[in-house]
Amino acid sequence: MAISKDIQGFLLNDATERFMRYVKIWTTSDEKSSSTPSTEGQLELGRILSEELKDLGLLDVVQDKWGYIYGILPASKGLEDAKTIGLIAHLDTSEAVSGKDVKPVIHKNYDGNDITYSQDSELKLSLNDSKVLKEYIGLDIITSSGDTLLGADDKAGVAEIMTACAAWQKYPELKHGAITICFTPDEEIGRGTKKIKKKLLPKICYTLDGSEMGQLELECFDAWGVDIKFKGLSVHPGYAKDLMINAIHIASRFLSEIPEKESPEHTEEREGYYHLYKLEGGEEEAKATLIIRDFILESNKKRMEFFKSLKEAYERRYPGLKIELAFQHQYENMILYLEKEEKAIELAKEAITQAGLEVKLHSIRGGTDGAKLSARGIPTPNIFTGGLLFHSRKEFIPTLGLQKAAEVILNLAELWSKN
Ligand SMILES: [Zn+2]
């Protein structure tokens, strides 16, 4: 079903108004905090959303003590037997850039010239910054004021879900089965599903946490953490001949064997990598901390084999040296679970097409809450929000992206109600 012009206008205005309001609430998560949610501001945004969900006619709305919000929108009359679907977005923003005192600005009718910022005269958003910006000439673009991120990741997702709820309330002709809404804290620090109540979620969910308009994400990295401990022997350097086993020096030789081309700064699209991000220690002991990433589990297994063979070679080369390897599987590529869910994927594609957009299948070079949920038995593809350049002071979103994502939600709900 095509959404009427009237409803499209409502979606655009409602989602823009909500988005401008939600981004002003400081919800940066904090990796160093051990509480859930990691920051107070996420509770504040959650309180506002809970009240708004109740006003929009959702039932059983709760904000639990960890800051998760749940609510159920009952099905349209006569569609009570339709399958329930879930819509998920996250409350927090990335720590990479400040999210405090965000002052969003709407640049009306973007003309393709550089966008400048009131809080940083050096900063510019130009056509070179993003491949899609050229396609957005003529649209209204929202940015920060240059001193913070914008927070479209993921307040765009939050606003779009809220707007869809508002549209369902205002326009009863928009048909849908029951819908479960869930907002999660601390996604950006990898804890978004840690305390999620799986039994409150339906069998199929969608996250609204993707990027450019039209995108549908069914794949994410297969992700491993790697700890390598080098145990050497310290001796006075003046008398160390044939005795010292210099753990940190050997560690740096060992790590230099990693192929340089397989690093984050040399890879893109579907290429995997090794990423060393911490090296510490001394002669006696040294420790390297890495991650390895790929879309294919077998390729990551080869990287682990590579470390095992290096360990053997180095222990032979430096008698007395001990190397300990530890691998932790952090998350799996969700395609393993989603490829069986043809209907969830087909309907998502159809919902995007109905919104007048081209479906762009995209592989996430990172993780998502959906990956963890999918692995735990709730297949959860990721739908675009329309935002771009996430985790950056140059983050932006066209207001049309907010509208289109809301349209996709409405279409998706209607498609599921008929299937
Ligand atoms: Zn996100």
Boltz pocket constraint, residues with backbone or C-beta under 6 A from the ligand:
constraints:
  - pocket:
      binder: B
      contacts: [[A, 90], [A, 153], [A, 154], [A, 187], [A, 209]]
      max_distance: 6.0
